[in-house]
Amino acid sequence: MPLSYEAPGTPPRADPLPAPERAAPRAAPTAAGAPPRRRWGSAWLTGGLVAVLVLLVLVSAGVGAYEIPLGEVVGSVQHRLGLGGAALDRVGESVLWNVRLPRVVLALLVGASLGCAGALMQGVFGNPLAEPGVIGISAGAAVGAVAAIGLGLTFFGNWTITACAFVAGLVTVGAVYLLSRNGGKTEVVTLILTGIAVNAFAGALIGLFVFFADSGQVNQITFWQLGSLAQATWPKVLAVLPCALAGLLVAPFYAGKLDLLSLGERPARHLGVDVERLRLALILVVALLTAAAVAVAGIITFVGLLVPHLLRMANGPGHRFLVPGSALAGAVVLVAGDLAARTLAQPAELPLGVLTALLGSPFFFWLLRRTRRKQGGWA
């Protein structure tokens, strides 16, 4: 027992903890603010996702009713880039570059947009059940598309449905935000409840258009709502590319503020975060990403909900990896889903939105049960 001087009359002090009971020092944080083990885990996970995505892109480009061997796909791409390789025959080149690759690239953009939007929504709302559809983006875009079909609008030619869906999605988000605003600020609960009300109203409008539509329009409305990439073309890719790139490039810059916001609104304000401005900026980014994705692909569910959960389970809740990682994982999920939709029921094609819901809902239920059992709540 170590000797120490104590003044007369003072109560005896507790002995210091023995050496084995003292807390072990934590690993020194890196420059990025994360322990080395977590940083290397992020690097390995990112590398694995990139490798899987490249493989899926090549396989998806070659598999279908007209088979193209993997080596010939790589050779054709090299030939187009001037890096050697060899061109395919006329039919093969047409199938690869006019049918398959536009669809694969569109799946990349839509999946990345939905995955990133889901991570941002869950960070902004502080709720693992949040997804872009919560604030009415998907439902609003659906109203725009259904209205264009039901009213027979053609002022943009083949782009009329896409343009109406995109504009209606953005307008719906703006309406939800303005209706939720009170006293110069918005609250998470008010945003969610307003989004639920707007979703219900949008559903009623869709039902009204379906009621007055003829049989051909009803079929078109139904298949649009099921979600699909079957009509992918290079012009559609170019239409969604600016919105997707803008949102995906801007989103990671808010990762640090989202980490602070996860501590709570009051601590985040004390740490210098303008919560209201952050919420508005990220809702605009989410609206841009989701409206563009829904406009070209229809309603595709569960990607923005499940992908961020999977990455949290694998690498923790830090948004510096979660936001870009969700974009990468969302692209992987949607390219794989579209490949399955094209090949599982050949020569027919499954609707992509139906497939993601069929696989996503049981998985989400399993995730809910697992998290509640092991952690007593959502991580």
C-alpha positions in Angstrom: 0.0 0.0 0.0 1.6 3.3 -1.0 2.4 5.8 1.7 0.9 9.2 1.6 0.6 12.1 4.0 -2.9 12.9 5.4 -3.8 15.7 7.6 -5.1 14.8 11.1 -8.9 14.2 11.1 -9.3 13.6 7.4 -11.1 10.4 6.4 -9.1 7.7 4.8 -9.0 7.8 1.0 -9.8 4.8 -1.1 -6.8 3.0 -2.5 -6.0 3.6 -6.1 -7.1 0.9 -8.5 -4.5 -1.9 -9.0 -2.8 -1.8 -12.4 -4.8 -4.7 -13.9 -8.1 -2.9 -13.2 -7.2 0.4 -14.8 -8.8 1.2 -18.1 -6.5 0.4 -21.0 -5.6 3.4 -23.1 -7.6 3.9 -26.3 -6.0 3.7 -29.7 -4.7 7.1 -30.8 -7.1 8.6 -33.3 -5.9 9.2 -36.8 -6.0 12.4 -38.7 -9.4 11.5 -40.0 -10.7 11.3 -36.4 -11.2 7.5 -36.3 -9.2 4.7 -34.7 -6.8 2.9 -37.0 -8.8 -0.3 -36.9 -12.0 1.5 -38.0 -10.1 3.4 -40.7 -8.7 0.1 -42.1 -12.1 -1.5 -41.9 -13.6 1.3 -44.0 -10.8 1.0 -46.5 -11.3 -2.8 -46.8 -15.0 -2.4 -47.0 -14.8 0.3 -49.7 -12.3 -1.9 -51.7 -14.6 -4.9 -51.5 -17.7 -2.9 -52.6 -15.8 -1.4 -55.6 -14.6 -4.9 -56.6 -18.1 -6.4 -56.3 -19.5 -3.5 -58.3 -17.0 -3.8 -61.1 -17.7 -7.5 -61.4 -21.5 -7.0 -61.3 -21.2 -4.3 -64.0 -19.3 -6.7 -66.3 -21.5 -9.6 -65.7 -24.7 -7.6 -66.1 -23.4 -6.2 -69.4 -22.9 -9.7 -70.8 -25.8 -11.7 -69.4 -29.2 -11.7 -71.1 -31.1 -13.1 -74.0 -28.1 -12.3 -76.2 -25.0 -13.7 -74.3 -21.8 -11.8 -74.5 -18.7 -13.5 -72.9 -17.0 -11.5 -70.2 -13.7 -11.2 -72.1 -15.5 -9.8 -75.1 -17.3 -7.2 -73.0 -13.9 -6.0 -71.6 -12.4 -6.1 -75.1 -15.2 -4.0 -76.5 -14.9 -1.4 -73.7 -11.1 -1.2 -74.2 -11.6 -0.8 -78.0 -14.0 2.1 -77.4 -11.5 3.8 -75.0 -8.6 3.3 -77.4 -6.8 0.9 -75.1 -6.6 -2.1 -77.4 -9.1 -4.8 -77.3 -11.5 -5.6 -80.2 -15.0 -4.6 -81.3 -17.8 -7.2 -81.3 -19.9 -8.0 -84.3 -22.6 -5.5 -85.4 -25.4 -7.1 -83.3 -23.1 -7.6 -80.3 -22.0 -4.0 -80.3 -25.6 -2.7 -80.6 -26.8 -4.9 -77.8 -23.9 -4.0 -75.5 -23.7 -0.2 -76.1 -27.4 0.6 -76.9 -29.2 -1.7 -74.6 -27.1 -3.2 -71.8 -24.7 -0.5 -70.8 -27.3 2.4 -70.6 -29.3 0.2 -68.3 -26.3 -0.7 -66.1 -25.2 2.9 -65.9 -28.7 4.0 -65.0 -28.9 1.4 -62.3 -25.6 2.7 -60.9 -26.9 6.3 -60.7 -30.3 5.4 -59.4 -28.9 3.0 -56.7 -26.2 5.4 -55.6 -28.8 8.3 -55.4 -31.3 6.2 -53.3 -28.6 4.8 -51.0 -27.0 8.2 -50.3 -30.4 9.8 -49.9 -31.4 7.2 -47.3 -28.2 7.8 -45.3 -28.8 11.5 -45.3 -32.5 11.2 -44.3 -31.6 8.9 -41.4 -29.0 11.3 -40.3 -31.2 14.4 -40.5 -34.1 12.8 -38.8 -32.1 10.8 -36.3 -34.4 7.9 -37.0 -33.4 4.6 -38.6 -36.9 4.2 -40.1 -36.5 7.4 -42.2 -36.2 7.1 -45.9 -36.8 9.6 -48.8 -40.4 8.5 -49.1 -41.1 9.8 -45.6 -41.3 13.4 -46.7 -43.4 12.7 -49.8 -40.8 12.7 -52.6 -41.7 9.4 -54.1 -45.4 9.9 -53.8 -45.2 13.4 -55.2 -43.2 12.2 -58.2 -45.7 9.4 -58.7 -48.5 12.0 -58.8 -46.7 13.9 -61.5 -46.1 10.8 -63.6 -49.7 9.6 -63.1 -51.1 13.0 -64.0 -49.0 13.1 -67.2 -50.3 9.6 -68.2 -53.9 10.1 -67.1 -54.2 13.6 -68.8 -52.4 12.5 -71.9 -49.8 15.2 -71.7 -47.1 15.3 -74.4 -45.6 18.7 -74.3 -42.1 17.3 -73.8 -42.6 14.3 -76.1 -41.2 11.1 -74.6 -39.7 13.1 -71.7 -43.1 14.4 -70.5 -43.6 11.7 -67.8 -40.1 12.0 -66.5 -40.2 15.8 -66.4 -43.6 15.9 -64.6 -42.4 13.3 -62.1 -39.2 15.2 -61.3 -40.9 18.6 -60.9 -43.8 17.2 -58.9 -41.3 15.5 -56.5 -39.5 18.7 -55.9 -42.7 20.7 -55.4 -44.0 18.1 -52.9 -40.9 18.4 -50.8 -41.1 22.1 -50.8 -44.7 21.9 -49.7 -43.9 19.5 -46.9 -41.1 21.8 -45.6 -43.2 24.9 -45.8 -46.2 23.3 -44.1 -43.9 22.0 -41.3 -42.3 25.3 -40.6 -43.5 27.2 -37.6 -41.8 30.2 -35.9 -38.9 30.1 -38.3 -37.9 26.5 -37.7 -39.0 23.0 -38.3 -39.2 20.0 -36.0 -38.5 16.4 -36.9 -41.8 15.1 -35.7 -43.7 17.8 -37.6 -41.9 17.0 -40.8 -42.6 13.3 -40.4 -46.3 13.8 -39.7 -46.7 16.3 -42.5 -45.0 13.9 -44.8 -47.5 11.2 -43.8 -50.4 13.5 -44.5 -49.0 14.5 -47.9 -48.3 10.9 -48.8 -51.9 10.0 -48.0 -53.1 13.0 -50.1 -50.9 11.9 -53.0 -52.2 8.4 -52.8 -55.7 9.8 -53.1 -54.8 11.8 -56.1 -53.2 8.7 -57.8 -56.4 6.7 -57.1 -58.5 9.5 -58.6 -56.4 9.6 -61.8 -56.6 5.8 -62.0 -60.4 5.9 -61.6 -60.8 8.2 -64.6 -58.2 6.6 -66.8 -58.9 4.1 -69.6 -57.5 0.6 -69.5 -54.4 1.4 -71.5 -53.5 4.3 -69.2 -54.2 2.2 -66.1 -51.7 -0.4 -67.4 -49.1 2.3 -68.0 -49.7 3.8 -64.6 -49.4 0.4 -62.9 -46.2 -0.6 -64.6 -44.6 2.8 -63.9 -45.4 2.5 -60.2 -43.8 -1.0 -60.0 -40.4 0.5 -60.9 -38.2 -0.7 -63.8 -35.1 0.2 -65.8 -36.4 -1.5 -68.9 -36.7 1.8 -70.9 -33.1 2.9 -70.1 -31.4 4.9 -72.8 -28.3 7.1 -73.0 -30.5 10.3 -73.1 -32.1 9.1 -69.8 -28.7 8.5 -68.3 -27.6 12.1 -69.3 -30.9 13.5 -67.9 -30.3 12.0 -64.4 -26.5 12.4 -64.4 -26.3 16.1 -63.5 -28.7 15.8 -60.5 -27.1 12.6 -59.3 -23.6 13.9 -59.5 -24.5 17.2 -57.9 -26.1 15.5 -54.9 -23.5 12.8 -54.6 -20.6 15.3 -54.6 -22.2 17.7 -52.2 -23.5 15.1 -49.6 -20.1 14.0 -48.1 -19.3 17.6 -47.1 -22.1 17.5 -44.6 -20.8 14.2 -42.9 -19.1 16.0 -40.1 -22.1 18.1 -39.2 -24.3 15.0 -39.3 -22.0 13.3 -36.8 -22.5 16.3 -34.5 -26.2 16.3 -35.1 -26.4 12.7 -34.0 -25.5 13.9 -30.5 -28.8 15.8 -30.4 -30.0 19.2 -31.6 -29.0 21.2 -28.6 -25.4 19.8 -28.3 -25.0 20.3 -32.1 -26.1 24.0 -31.7 -23.6 24.5 -28.9 -20.9 23.0 -31.2 -21.6 25.5 -33.8 -24.0 23.7 -36.1 -26.9 25.7 -37.6 -29.4 22.9 -37.4 -32.2 24.6 -39.3 -29.9 25.5 -42.2 -28.3 22.0 -42.2 -31.8 20.4 -42.3 -33.0 22.5 -45.2 -29.8 22.0 -47.2 -29.9 18.2 -46.8 -33.6 18.0 -47.5 -32.9 19.8 -50.8 -30.1 17.4 -51.6 -32.3 14.4 -50.8 -35.1 15.8 -52.9 -32.7 16.3 -55.9 -31.3 12.7 -55.6 -34.6 11.0 -55.1 -36.8 13.0 -57.5 -34.2 12.3 -60.3 -34.1 8.6 -59.5 -37.9 8.1 -59.2 -38.5 10.2 -62.4 -36.5 7.7 -64.6 -37.0 4.4 -62.7 -40.4 4.6 -61.0 -40.8 3.8 -57.3 -38.1 1.5 -56.0 -38.4 0.8 -52.3 -36.1 -0.4 -49.4 -32.8 0.6 -51.0 -32.5 3.8 -49.1 -33.8 2.2 -45.9 -31.7 -1.0 -45.8 -28.3 0.0 -47.3 -27.4 2.5 -44.5 -28.4 -0.1 -41.9 -26.1 -2.8 -43.4 -23.2 -0.4 -43.4 -23.8 0.7 -39.8 -23.7 -3.0 -38.8 -20.4 -3.5 -40.7 -18.5 -0.3 -39.9 -20.4 1.8 -37.3 -22.5 4.9 -37.5 -19.8 7.5 -38.6 -21.2 9.5 -41.5 -17.7 10.2 -43.0 -17.9 6.7 -44.4 -21.6 6.0 -44.2 -22.7 8.7 -46.7 -20.3 7.8 -49.6 -20.4 4.2 -48.6 -24.2 4.1 -48.9 -24.0 5.5 -52.4 -21.5 2.8 -53.4 -23.5 0.0 -51.7 -26.8 1.3 -53.2 -25.2 1.1 -56.6 -24.2 -2.5 -55.9 -27.7 -3.5 -54.7 -29.5 -2.0 -57.6 -27.2 -3.4 -60.3 -27.6 -6.8 -58.7 -31.3 -6.3 -58.4 -31.7 -5.3 -62.0 -29.6 -8.3 -63.1 -31.9 -10.6 -61.1 -35.0 -8.9 -62.5 -33.9 -9.5 -66.0 -32.8 -13.1 -65.6 -34.9 -14.9 -62.9 -38.0 -15.1 -65.0 -36.7 -15.2 -68.6 -38.0 -14.4 -71.1 -40.3 -12.2 -68.9 -38.9 -9.5 -66.7 -39.8 -8.9 -63.1 -40.5 -5.3 -62.0 -37.5 -4.0 -60.1 -39.5 -2.3 -57.4 -41.5 -5.4 -56.7 -38.2 -7.5 -56.4 -36.6 -5.0 -54.0 -39.7 -5.0 -51.8 -40.0 -8.8 -51.8 -36.4 -9.2 -50.7 -36.2 -6.1 -48.6 -39.2 -6.4 -46.4 -38.3 -9.8 -44.8 -34.7 -8.7 -44.4 -35.8 -5.6 -42.7 -38.0 -7.6 -40.3 -35.0 -9.8 -39.5 -32.9 -6.8 -39.0 -35.5 -5.3 -36.6 -35.7 -8.5 -34.6 -31.9 -8.9 -34.4 -31.2 -5.3 -33.3 -34.0 -5.4 -30.7 -32.8 -8.7 -29.3 -29.1 -7.9 -29.1 -29.0 -4.2 -28.4 -32.3 -3.4 -26.9 -33.0 -0.8 -29.6 -31.8 0.6 -32.9 -28.0 1.3 -33.2 
